[in-house]
Amino acid sequence: MSRFSIGLDFGTLSARALLADLSDGRIVASVVYDYPHGVLDAALPSGKRLPRGFALQHPGDYTGALFALIPALMKESGASPEEIAGIGVDFTSSTLLPLLPDGTPLCFLDEFREEIHAWPKLWKHHSTAPYASEIEKTARDRGEEFLARYGGRVSSEWLLPKILETLREAPAVYERAIFAEGMDYLVWIMTGELTRSAPSLGYKAFWHPRKGFPAADFFRAVDPRLARFPAEKLAGRILPVGSRAGVLTAGAAEKLGLLPGTPVASGTLDAHAAGPGLGVTRAGQMYAVLGTSGCHMLLGDRETDIPGICGVMEGGILPGLYGYEAGQSGFGDIFAWFVDNAVPGVYREEAEARGIGLHALLSEKAAALFPGESGLLALDWWNGNRSVLVDPDLSGLLVGMTLRTTAPEIYRALLESVAFGMRMIVETYRENGLPVDELIATGGIAGKNPLLMQILADVLRFPVRLGGTDQASALGAAVLGAAAAGEERGGYASLLEAAARMGSRSDTVYLPDPRRADRYDLLFGAYRTLHDLFGRGEISTMKLLSSLAKSQDEEALL
């Protein structure tokens, strides 16, 4: 009998399920579910307007995806329930749900349906920026040692800023709720027990595998009402990556069309799951998950403090290795914004006449340009900066436009900007003693835009290899399911063994072109100057514009 594992990958706009062969990781079938509500960043489903910086979601989209995806996957693949050895799940993070102790989302209750803080806060919920700054200052003033593990900064995208925002602005929600990350919520639905993902707590909630959470005095210093946090609000067994969280309950199994008792792995973060899915198993390997945002993960053999990174955790990606995380808050979103809002109609007409997409047309025309030929340079902060400045109030910048500037030239400058942003991250790793000897690129953009991959190789000055699948996170979740199944059910004895056998990498490698790389060294020097002037210097224009926009939004809500 064949044996398979199911990987569930919950992203920003959709969720995916795939079925992987346990013997070699071959993807047998996959299905996608688009969230009906998408990202709630303008208004609640009722029409109630949201303040600037909000990014909420509908919890019904998560459960709707879960109970639609697996039956559809089983039908698509023709597999039988007896052939399923295990299930793994990954999720965007920190995506935080306020829940009743029985698992009911608070926003489902009549009394909280119109309360904006009762809805799940998506990872890119950025209205928490003032609270992140407050938490960071408290930690720095107290000399908290954990701060260095997160690059000396606290991101608005993490768990505690979302918690503090809820406590301050909607104390009734805080008092009534417990909180769960998206992956833990889904594992709870499947197994009947609320457990906690160690990687999500380690990267997003200041938890350490040996030291635990910061002392109660720290939380009390942030706000006296947090004195019993996280014990009151984050209770549950904390499980390492690749471990078994439980098994399918009879009720969940019936809805999913699977057998009761099927093992379910503890969840993990979406970008982190991609490591096992790509067969990344040793120190020095870096991989980049390139989608709406960019996540850049590096495996190391020791723990080192790196300024401006998102975090480091032993066992955060694979047991026995240190997983370093950095990222770019805007990646594919930047190109989508440009295409949707700033491309003249003549290009759309040409693309339609030729039967190709607008991105493909712009890439074709941009590829004909030599680096620097357009005279343009951009900063990639259209959605703030995650690494290494950790500042959501920074914004995009395009320098060098003239009356001759064309849309393909701007498009290429935006592609180059994200490559420069990635180089800032790579150089930060290297400047602090962490070697990077291999880069693997995955995600939808990696396989769809050869021009961008070549620009990355030229800017970084080392080869860029493609992952073997654009579903690396979903495959990684299936690898977690294989490890949770264990050898007794046809799985693997360890996550490392499962990743080595099931991970997938392509033979496609982009090599740097020396002439272009030399030119990009010059452009990167100029990029770094702008990066430091607007991100680290005294030029506060971006902050002023951001504050004016926020104040206007607040007036409009009154």
C-alpha positions as CSV (number, residue, x, y, z in Angstrom):
1,M,0.0,0.0,0.0
2,S,1.3,3.5,-0.9
3,R,1.8,5.9,1.9
4,F,1.3,9.7,1.7
5,S,1.3,12.7,3.9
6,I,-0.9,15.9,3.6
7,G,0.6,19.4,3.8
8,L,-1.6,22.4,4.5
9,D,-0.2,25.8,3.7
10,F,-2.2,28.8,4.9
11,G,-1.0,32.0,3.2
12,T,-2.2,35.6,3.0
13,L,-4.9,35.3,0.4
14,S,-5.4,31.6,0.0
15,A,-4.7,28.2,1.4
16,R,-3.2,25.1,-0.3
17,A,-3.2,21.4,0.4
18,L,-1.0,18.8,-1.3
19,L,-0.5,15.1,-1.1
20,A,3.2,14.0,-1.0
21,D,4.6,10.5,-1.5
22,L,6.5,9.5,1.7
23,S,9.2,7.7,-0.2
24,D,10.6,10.7,-2.2
25,G,8.4,13.8,-1.6
26,R,6.8,13.5,-5.1
27,I,3.7,15.8,-5.2
28,V,0.8,13.6,-6.2
29,A,-1.9,16.2,-6.1
30,S,-2.6,19.8,-4.9
31,V,-5.6,22.0,-4.5
32,V,-6.1,25.7,-3.7
33,Y,-8.8,27.6,-1.8
34,D,-9.1,31.4,-2.1
35,Y,-10.3,33.1,1.0
36,P,-13.7,34.6,0.3
37,H,-13.0,37.6,2.5
38,G,-9.3,38.0,1.6
39,V,-7.5,40.7,3.7
40,L,-9.8,43.0,5.6
41,D,-7.8,46.3,5.4
42,A,-10.5,48.8,4.6
43,A,-13.6,47.6,6.4
44,L,-15.2,44.7,8.3
45,P,-17.6,42.5,6.4
46,S,-20.4,44.7,7.9
47,G,-18.9,47.7,6.2
48,K,-17.5,49.3,9.3
49,R,-14.3,51.2,8.3
50,L,-10.9,50.2,9.6
51,P,-8.1,52.6,10.6
52,R,-5.0,52.9,8.6
53,G,-2.5,50.0,9.1
54,F,-5.2,47.4,10.0
55,A,-5.0,44.0,8.3
56,L,-7.6,41.6,9.6
57,Q,-9.0,38.3,8.4
58,H,-12.2,36.2,8.8
59,P,-11.7,33.0,10.8
60,G,-14.4,31.4,8.7
61,D,-12.0,31.5,5.8
62,Y,-9.6,29.3,7.7
63,T,-12.0,26.6,8.7
64,G,-13.8,26.9,5.3
65,A,-10.4,26.2,3.7
66,L,-9.6,23.3,6.0
67,F,-12.8,21.4,5.5
68,A,-12.9,22.1,1.7
69,L,-9.3,21.4,0.9
70,I,-8.7,17.9,2.3
71,P,-11.8,16.3,0.8
72,A,-11.0,18.0,-2.6
73,L,-7.4,16.7,-2.3
74,M,-8.5,13.2,-1.6
75,K,-10.9,13.3,-4.5
76,E,-8.3,14.8,-6.9
77,S,-5.6,12.2,-5.9
78,G,-7.7,9.1,-5.6
79,A,-5.9,8.2,-2.4
80,S,-7.7,6.3,0.3
81,P,-7.9,7.4,3.9
82,E,-5.9,4.3,5.0
83,E,-3.0,5.6,2.9
84,I,-2.6,8.9,4.8
85,A,0.2,8.6,7.4
86,G,0.1,12.2,8.8
87,I,-0.9,15.8,8.4
88,G,1.2,18.9,8.7
89,V,0.2,22.6,8.7
90,D,2.0,25.9,8.3
91,F,0.5,29.4,8.6
92,T,1.5,33.1,8.2
93,S,2.8,34.5,11.5
94,S,2.1,36.3,13.7
95,T,-1.5,35.9,12.7
96,L,-3.4,36.0,16.0
97,L,-6.9,35.0,16.8
98,P,-8.8,36.1,20.0
99,L,-10.8,33.0,21.1
100,L,-13.1,31.8,23.8
101,P,-11.7,29.0,25.9
102,D,-13.8,26.6,23.8
103,G,-12.1,27.8,20.6
104,T,-15.0,30.0,19.3
105,P,-13.6,33.2,17.6
106,L,-14.8,36.3,19.6
107,C,-15.8,38.0,16.4
108,F,-18.5,35.4,15.9
109,L,-20.3,36.7,19.1
110,D,-23.0,39.4,18.6
111,E,-21.4,41.6,21.3
112,F,-18.0,41.6,19.5
113,R,-19.0,41.4,15.8
114,E,-18.4,45.1,15.3
115,E,-15.4,45.3,17.6
116,I,-12.4,45.6,15.2
117,H,-10.0,44.1,17.8
118,A,-12.0,40.9,18.1
119,W,-11.0,39.8,14.6
120,P,-7.9,37.9,13.7
121,K,-4.9,40.2,13.2
122,L,-2.9,39.2,10.1
123,W,0.9,39.1,10.1
124,K,1.0,42.5,8.2
125,H,-1.3,44.3,10.7
126,H,0.9,47.4,11.2
127,S,-1.2,49.7,13.3
128,T,0.7,48.2,16.2
129,A,3.8,50.2,15.4
130,P,3.6,52.5,18.5
131,Y,3.1,49.5,20.8
132,A,6.1,47.8,19.3
133,S,8.2,50.9,19.9
134,E,6.9,51.0,23.5
135,I,7.7,47.3,24.1
136,E,11.2,47.7,22.6
137,K,12.0,50.8,24.7
138,T,10.8,48.9,27.9
139,A,13.0,45.9,27.0
140,R,16.0,48.2,26.2
141,D,15.6,50.3,29.4
142,R,15.5,47.1,31.5
143,G,18.4,45.5,29.7
144,E,16.4,42.5,28.7
145,E,18.8,40.0,27.1
146,F,16.2,38.5,24.8
147,L,16.1,41.7,22.7
148,A,19.5,40.9,21.1
149,R,18.1,37.6,19.7
150,Y,15.7,39.8,17.6
151,G,18.3,42.2,16.2
152,G,17.7,44.7,19.0
153,R,14.3,45.6,17.6
154,V,10.6,44.7,18.1
155,S,8.5,44.4,15.0
156,S,4.9,45.6,14.8
157,E,4.2,42.2,13.1
158,W,4.9,40.2,16.2
159,L,2.6,38.8,18.9
160,L,3.1,41.1,21.9
161,P,2.4,44.4,20.0
162,K,-0.9,42.9,18.8
163,I,-1.7,41.8,22.3
164,L,-0.9,45.2,23.8
165,E,-2.9,47.0,21.2
166,T,-5.9,44.9,22.1
167,L,-5.4,45.4,25.8
168,R,-5.2,49.2,25.5
169,E,-7.8,49.8,22.8
170,A,-10.3,47.0,23.6
171,P,-9.8,45.7,27.1
172,A,-13.1,43.8,27.1
173,V,-11.7,41.7,24.2
174,Y,-8.5,41.1,26.1
175,E,-10.2,40.1,29.3
176,R,-12.6,37.7,27.6
177,A,-10.2,36.0,25.2
178,I,-7.3,33.6,25.0
179,F,-5.1,34.0,22.0
180,A,-3.9,31.5,19.4
181,E,-1.7,31.6,16.3
182,G,-3.4,30.5,13.1
183,M,-1.5,27.2,12.9
184,D,-2.4,26.3,16.5
185,Y,-6.0,27.1,16.0
186,L,-6.2,24.7,13.1
187,V,-4.3,22.0,14.9
188,W,-6.8,22.5,17.8
189,I,-9.7,22.0,15.5
190,M,-8.2,18.8,14.1
191,T,-7.0,17.2,17.4
192,G,-9.3,18.7,20.0
193,E,-6.4,20.1,22.1
194,L,-4.8,23.5,22.1
195,T,-1.0,23.1,21.7
196,R,1.5,25.8,20.9
197,S,4.0,25.8,18.1
198,A,7.5,26.4,19.5
199,P,8.8,28.1,16.3
200,S,5.9,30.6,16.3
201,L,6.6,31.5,20.0
202,G,10.3,31.6,19.5
203,Y,10.3,33.9,16.5
204,K,7.2,36.0,17.3
205,A,6.8,36.0,21.1
206,F,10.2,36.2,22.8
207,W,10.1,32.5,23.9
208,H,13.4,30.5,24.2
209,P,13.6,26.7,24.2
210,R,15.7,26.7,27.3
211,K,14.8,30.0,29.0
212,G,11.1,30.2,28.3
213,F,9.3,33.5,28.2
214,P,10.8,36.7,29.7
215,A,10.2,37.1,33.4
216,A,6.8,38.4,34.7
217,D,8.5,41.6,35.7
218,F,9.1,42.5,32.1
219,F,5.4,42.0,31.1
220,R,4.3,43.9,34.2
221,A,6.7,46.8,33.2
222,V,5.0,46.9,29.7
223,D,1.6,47.1,31.4
224,P,0.6,46.0,34.9
225,R,-2.4,44.2,33.4
226,L,0.1,41.8,31.6
227,A,1.5,40.5,34.9
228,R,0.0,37.1,34.4
229,F,0.7,37.0,30.6
230,P,1.5,34.7,28.9
231,A,0.3,32.1,31.5
232,E,-3.3,33.4,31.3
233,K,-3.5,33.9,27.6
234,L,-1.1,31.5,25.9
235,A,-1.6,28.3,27.9
236,G,-1.0,25.0,26.3
237,R,1.8,22.5,25.7
238,I,4.7,24.0,23.6
239,L,5.8,21.5,21.0
240,P,9.0,21.4,18.9
241,V,8.9,21.4,15.2
242,G,8.2,18.0,13.6
243,S,6.5,16.6,16.8
244,R,3.1,15.0,17.0
245,A,0.5,17.4,18.4
246,G,-2.2,14.7,18.5
247,V,-4.5,12.8,16.2
248,L,-7.6,13.5,14.3
249,T,-10.8,13.4,16.5
250,A,-13.7,11.4,15.2
251,G,-15.6,14.6,14.4
252,A,-12.8,16.2,12.5
253,A,-12.0,13.0,10.6
254,E,-15.6,12.7,9.5
255,K,-15.6,16.3,8.1
256,L,-12.2,15.8,6.4
257,G,-13.0,12.3,5.0
258,L,-10.0,10.8,6.8
259,L,-9.6,8.1,9.5
260,P,-9.8,9.0,13.3
261,G,-6.4,8.7,14.9
262,T,-4.5,10.1,11.9
263,P,-1.4,11.9,13.4
264,V,-1.3,15.7,13.2
265,A,2.0,17.5,13.4
266,S,2.6,20.6,15.5
267,G,2.2,23.6,13.3
268,T,5.0,26.0,12.1
269,L,5.4,29.2,10.2
270,D,4.9,29.2,6.5
271,A,8.4,30.4,5.5
272,H,10.0,28.1,8.0
273,A,8.2,25.1,6.7
274,A,9.8,25.7,3.3
275,G,13.2,24.7,4.6
276,P,12.3,21.0,5.0
277,G,10.3,21.2,1.8
278,L,13.5,22.3,-0.1
279,G,15.7,19.7,1.6
280,V,17.7,22.3,3.4
281,T,19.5,20.4,6.2
282,R,22.9,22.0,7.0
283,A,24.5,25.2,8.3
284,G,25.4,27.8,5.6
285,Q,22.4,27.1,3.5
286,M,20.1,30.1,3.0
287,Y,16.7,30.0,1.3
288,A,14.3,32.8,0.3
289,V,10.5,32.4,0.0
290,L,9.4,35.0,-2.5
291,G,5.8,35.9,-2.7
292,T,3.8,38.9,-1.6
293,S,6.6,39.4,0.9
294,G,10.0,37.9,1.1
295,C,11.4,35.7,3.9
296,H,15.1,34.9,4.0
297,M,16.1,32.0,6.3
298,L,19.6,30.8,7.1
299,L,20.7,27.7,9.0
300,G,23.6,28.1,11.4
301,D,25.5,25.9,13.9
302,R,25.6,28.5,16.6
303,E,23.5,31.4,18.1
304,T,24.9,34.8,17.3
305,D,23.2,38.2,17.8
306,I,22.5,39.8,14.4
307,P,21.3,43.5,14.3
308,G,18.0,44.0,12.6
309,I,17.1,40.4,11.9
310,C,13.7,39.0,12.8
311,G,15.0,36.4,15.2
312,V,17.1,33.3,15.8
313,M,15.9,30.1,17.4
314,E,17.5,26.7,18.1
315,G,15.3,24.2,16.4
316,G,13.2,26.9,14.7
317,I,13.4,25.3,11.3
318,L,15.1,21.9,11.9
319,P,16.1,20.2,15.2
320,G,19.7,20.7,16.2
321,L,20.3,23.8,14.0
322,Y,19.8,27.5,14.6
323,G,17.3,29.1,12.2
324,Y,17.9,32.8,11.5
325,E,15.0,34.8,10.0
326,A,15.0,38.1,8.1
327,G,12.7,39.4,5.5
328,Q,11.2,42.1,3.3
329,S,7.6,43.2,4.1
330,G,7.0,44.1,0.4
331,F,8.2,41.9,-2.5
332,G,5.6,40.7,-5.0
333,D,3.1,43.3,-3.6
334,I,5.4,46.0,-5.0
335,F,5.3,44.8,-8.5
336,A,1.5,44.1,-8.3
337,W,1.0,47.7,-7.0
338,F,2.9,49.1,-10.0
339,V,1.0,47.0,-12.6
340,D,-2.4,47.7,-11.0
341,N,-1.9,51.5,-10.5
342,A,0.8,53.0,-12.6
343,V,1.2,51.4,-16.1
344,P,-0.1,53.3,-19.1
345,G,-2.9,51.7,-21.1
346,V,-0.7,51.3,-24.2
347,Y,1.2,48.5,-22.5
348,R,-1.9,46.7,-21.5
349,E,-3.1,46.9,-25.1
350,E,0.2,45.5,-26.4
351,A,0.1,42.7,-23.8
352,E,-3.5,41.8,-24.7
353,A,-2.7,41.9,-28.5
354,R,0.2,39.5,-27.9
355,G,-1.7,37.2,-25.6
356,I,0.7,37.6,-22.7
357,G,0.5,39.0,-19.2
358,L,1.4,42.6,-18.3
359,H,4.2,41.4,-15.9
360,A,5.6,39.3,-18.7
361,L,5.6,42.2,-21.2
362,L,7.2,44.6,-18.7
363,S,9.8,42.0,-17.8
364,E,10.7,41.4,-21.5
365,K,11.2,45.1,-22.1
366,A,13.1,45.6,-18.8
367,A,15.4,42.7,-19.6
368,A,16.8,44.7,-22.6
369,L,18.1,47.4,-20.3
370,F,21.6,47.3,-18.8
371,P,21.9,48.0,-15.1
372,G,21.9,51.7,-14.5
373,E,20.8,52.5,-18.1
374,S,17.5,54.1,-16.9
375,G,19.1,56.3,-14.3
376,L,16.6,55.1,-11.7
377,L,17.1,53.8,-8.2
378,A,14.3,52.7,-5.8
379,L,14.0,51.8,-2.1
380,D,11.9,48.7,-1.6
381,W,9.8,49.9,1.4
382,W,6.4,50.1,-0.2
383,N,5.1,48.0,2.8
384,G,7.6,49.3,5.4
385,N,10.9,47.6,6.2
386,R,11.2,44.4,8.1
387,S,14.9,43.8,8.0
388,V,17.3,45.3,8.8
389,L,15.7,48.5,9.9
390,V,12.5,47.0,11.4
391,D,10.4,50.1,10.7
392,P,6.9,49.8,9.3
393,D,6.6,53.6,8.9
394,L,9.2,53.7,6.1
395,S,7.8,54.0,2.6
396,G,8.8,53.5,-1.0
397,L,11.1,55.9,-2.9
398,L,12.0,56.2,-6.6
399,V,14.8,58.5,-7.6
400,G,16.0,59.6,-11.0
401,M,12.8,60.0,-13.0
402,T,12.8,62.4,-16.0
403,L,10.3,63.2,-18.8
404,R,11.8,60.3,-20.7
405,T,11.3,57.6,-18.0
406,T,9.2,54.7,-19.2
407,A,7.1,52.1,-17.3
408,P,9.5,49.2,-18.1
409,E,12.4,51.3,-16.7
410,I,10.4,51.8,-13.4
411,Y,9.5,48.1,-13.4
412,R,13.1,47.1,-13.6
413,A,14.1,49.6,-10.9
414,L,11.5,48.0,-8.6
415,L,12.9,44.5,-9.4
416,E,16.4,45.8,-8.6
417,S,15.2,47.4,-5.4
418,V,14.1,44.1,-3.8
419,A,17.4,42.5,-4.9
420,F,19.3,45.4,-3.1
421,G,17.1,44.9,-0.1
422,M,18.0,41.2,0.0
423,R,21.7,42.0,-0.4
424,M,21.5,44.2,2.7
425,I,20.2,41.2,4.6
426,V,22.9,38.8,3.2
427,E,25.7,41.3,4.0
428,T,24.3,41.8,7.5
429,Y,24.6,38.0,8.1
430,R,28.1,37.9,6.7
431,E,29.3,41.0,8.6
432,N,28.4,39.3,11.8
433,G,30.2,36.1,11.1
434,L,27.6,33.8,9.6
435,P,28.7,32.3,6.3
436,V,26.2,32.1,3.4
437,D,27.4,29.6,0.8
438,E,24.2,28.6,-1.0
439,L,20.9,30.4,-1.9
440,I,17.8,28.6,-2.9
441,A,14.8,30.7,-4.1
442,T,11.3,29.4,-4.0
443,G,7.7,30.8,-4.0
444,G,5.5,31.8,-6.9
445,I,7.7,34.7,-8.1
446,A,10.9,32.6,-8.2
447,G,9.5,30.3,-10.9
448,K,7.6,33.0,-12.8
449,N,10.2,35.8,-13.2
450,P,13.6,34.7,-14.7
451,L,14.6,38.3,-15.0
452,L,14.3,38.9,-11.3
453,M,16.2,35.7,-10.5
454,Q,19.1,36.8,-12.8
455,I,19.1,40.2,-11.2
456,L,19.3,38.6,-7.8
457,A,22.3,36.5,-8.9
458,D,24.0,39.6,-10.3
459,V,23.3,41.8,-7.3
460,L,24.3,39.1,-4.8
461,R,27.3,38.0,-6.8
462,F,26.7,34.3,-6.2
463,P,24.5,31.6,-7.8
464,V,20.8,31.4,-7.1
465,R,19.2,27.9,-7.4
466,L,15.5,27.4,-7.8
467,G,13.6,25.2,-5.5
468,G,12.1,22.0,-7.1
469,T,8.6,23.2,-6.5
470,D,6.8,26.5,-6.1
471,Q,4.8,24.8,-3.3
472,A,7.8,24.4,-0.9
473,S,5.9,25.5,2.2
474,A,3.1,23.1,1.6
475,L,5.6,20.3,0.8
476,G,7.4,21.2,4.0
477,A,4.2,20.9,5.9
478,A,3.8,17.4,4.4
479,V,7.3,16.6,5.6
480,L,6.3,17.7,9.1
481,G,3.3,15.3,8.8
482,A,5.7,12.5,7.7
483,A,7.9,13.1,10.8
484,A,4.8,13.2,13.1
485,A,3.6,9.9,11.6
486,G,6.8,8.2,12.7
487,E,8.3,5.0,11.4
488,E,5.4,2.9,12.8
489,R,3.0,4.5,10.3
490,G,5.4,4.5,7.3
491,G,6.9,7.9,8.1
492,Y,10.3,8.9,9.4
493,A,12.1,8.7,12.7
494,S,13.2,12.3,12.6
495,L,12.4,15.6,10.7
496,L,16.0,15.8,9.4
497,E,15.6,12.3,7.8
498,A,12.2,13.3,6.3
499,A,13.6,16.5,4.9
500,A,16.6,14.8,3.3
501,R,14.4,12.2,1.6
502,M,11.3,14.4,0.7
503,G,12.8,17.9,0.1
504,S,12.9,19.1,-3.5
505,R,15.4,21.3,-5.4
506,S,15.7,22.2,-9.1
507,D,18.7,21.9,-11.4
508,T,18.0,25.4,-12.6
509,V,20.8,27.7,-11.4
510,Y,21.2,31.4,-12.2
511,L,24.9,32.4,-12.3
512,P,26.1,36.0,-11.9
513,D,27.2,37.9,-14.9
514,P,30.5,39.7,-14.0
515,R,29.8,42.9,-16.0
516,R,26.4,43.4,-14.6
517,A,27.5,42.5,-11.1
518,D,30.2,45.2,-11.3
519,R,27.6,47.8,-12.3
520,Y,25.3,46.6,-9.5
521,D,28.1,47.1,-7.0
522,L,28.0,50.8,-7.9
523,L,24.2,50.9,-7.7
524,F,24.1,49.0,-4.5
525,G,26.5,51.6,-3.0
526,A,24.0,54.3,-4.0
527,Y,21.1,52.2,-2.6
528,R,22.9,51.8,0.7
529,T,23.4,55.6,0.9
530,L,19.7,56.2,0.4
531,H,18.9,53.3,2.8
532,D,20.9,54.8,5.6
533,L,19.8,58.4,4.9
534,F,16.1,57.7,5.0
535,G,16.2,54.7,7.4
536,R,18.9,55.6,9.8
537,G,19.7,59.3,9.3
538,E,18.0,62.5,10.2
539,I,15.8,62.8,7.1
540,S,12.3,62.4,8.6
541,T,10.2,63.1,5.5
542,M,8.8,59.6,5.3
543,K,7.7,59.7,9.0
544,L,6.1,63.1,8.5
545,L,4.1,61.9,5.5
546,S,3.1,58.7,7.3
547,S,1.9,60.7,10.4
548,L,-0.1,63.1,8.2
549,A,-1.8,60.2,6.4
550,K,-2.6,58.5,9.7
551,S,-4.1,61.7,11.2
552,Q,-6.2,62.2,8.1
553,D,-7.5,58.7,8.4
554,E,-8.3,59.2,12.1
555,E,-10.3,62.4,11.3
556,A,-12.2,60.5,8.6
557,L,-13.2,57.9,11.1
558,L,-14.6,60.4,13.5
